[in-house]
């Protein structure tokens, strides 16, 4: 494996870091307190071609590799988790799923404007009673002529109030359990669709999160993604991409926690010397650095597997689990290093700690990933080839046009 970044990737990182330093970090305290960020940021993300960074150029994207997506998520979360979440959901969960499973007509209608940043996309899987246990979802899709009628709800959906398109999962045959779930592309403007934001979150306060409601929503048959009964496979493939972006973002949060802690270690003095001279503070700094380097290696290993078109469920699970745990610990240590100031919004580390908790829960709790890794090692679980795989990079027309 080559660990060197290409010149294009180095330039990408510099561009995003400059954007984050100038346009996100100076405003984050205010946006976090307000529970929203300036909508103009969406336009800026689109102008920088960050909404389709790893989507082939023929579908409106930048045509960069999957590790470029990791760089985007890493640098955005260094600013705040809300911005990485937006790219994770829009690109990782939705657009890459359309690239992998969509028909050519679906790609032209939905993927192209999403990759260009003209439309915003989201992902509807979780329900009030169905999180880790996907088979417990209650949303239904009943065939009615050339349409499906959707009824039900989703919760904890990022971009719920701002997305134009949603990939939604519903039962078309509940008797078949996992094999009876299907996926649909739902538009916000379809009659019977509505959404509502959730307020009072511990962290990621500037991100839009909430509920989706489907009341007799009529969805055309051509908006079904994949075949009937393929929804569970599509959802799991989507999570491989979403978890990859979450893990990459966690690297950015570790990096932010480390940067702030190092700066404070040089500023703050106790007992006549910088606090960075105290061995127990050094231990926390060393643990952050170890977590940063190990997480980054896990993430970019997954990116290389994606670049080769190799299924990576096992490797992605490990990267997501470990990187998010390292990020949670790094943020906690950053607060400890800052002492009483770490408990105040005067410094960003308290926001880092609040933000670090959600990724340990969503897209597979640490407990789910722990079980997955044990089952792989014990031989109880193995990854079988999917009907469709993400196209290997560099993208070729004949590769991306199948489906």
Helices and strands as residue ranges (DSSP letters): H 7-19, I 20-24, G 25-27, H 28-34, H 40-47, G 57-59, H 66-79, H 81-87, I 88-95, H 96-101, H 104-106, I 107-111, H 112-115, E 121-124, G 134-136, E 140-144, E 147-158, E 165-171, G 174-180, E 181-187, E 193-197, E 209-220, G 221-223, E 224-225, H 231-267, E 269-270, E 273-274, G 275-277, H 279-307, H 313-338, G 339-343, H 349-361, H 366-378, H 397-400
